[in-house]
Amino acid sequence: MSLSSRVLMAGTLLALSGPASATEFVTPDRQPIVVELFTSQGCSSCPPANANLIKLAERPDVLALSFSVTYWDYLGWKDVFGQPAYTQRQAVYEPRLGESGPFTPQMVVDGRASAIGFNLREMQALIASSPPKTGPSIALASDRVDIGKGRTGSGGSDVWLVWFDPATVQVPVRRGENTGRTLPHSHVVHHLARLGAWNGESVAFRTPAIPKGLKTAILVQEPGGGPILAAATD
């Protein structure tokens, strides 16, 4: 069974009973600000944004996630981390962020604000002005995630499972706009799956075993590219 299939299966499991015992709940006031970079190895403007995400990832109050999109692959270099699901995630964001369409490098802060990713000062300002989380507490254990009670919109919220690599990896690019360059990447997302819905009541989901070297992040987010209400990582 592929890793993608294993992740998607997690979203089909029934909610579990009882709270998590192995890990304490992370309350909203201790939850990180989520910074998502939409990037591509085929984009000549993206390397500075990759470097900025590496810097932002050093902050203890930031959860940095790098999503490689696929729409630059036509230039001759297929991004080795790119997945259509990441391209779709970015496209869903744009109407609510007031953008005319997807672009790279784009950074999105807590699903609420967007900026060009190579402008570090602008990103730092958006992070500083990001409002406190208003969603539920989250507890992560090795095989499950527990979501606490809280307020959500009438349409509920989505619970997303993210697997990412916290290490910095070097990728040599042999074609396209960055031909001959070796590009550093950090906090690269390798899998994204919707676990299910959160409607304001406590709920828990089983999660599959994570591949060695990767970390887990959980995002509770309003549907349709809305704000991220809660976030936690192991």
Salt bridges, closest charged atoms under 4 A:
GLU24 OE2 - ARG30 NH1 3.23
GLU36 OE1 - ARG89 NE 2.71
ASP61 OD2 - ARG59 NH2 2.74
ASP110 OD2 - LYS133 NZ 2.89
ASP143 OD2 - ARG206 NH1 3.05
ASP146 OD1 - ARG144 NE 2.85
ASP158 OD1 - ARG194 NE 2.78
GLU222 OE1 - ARG96 NH2 3.49
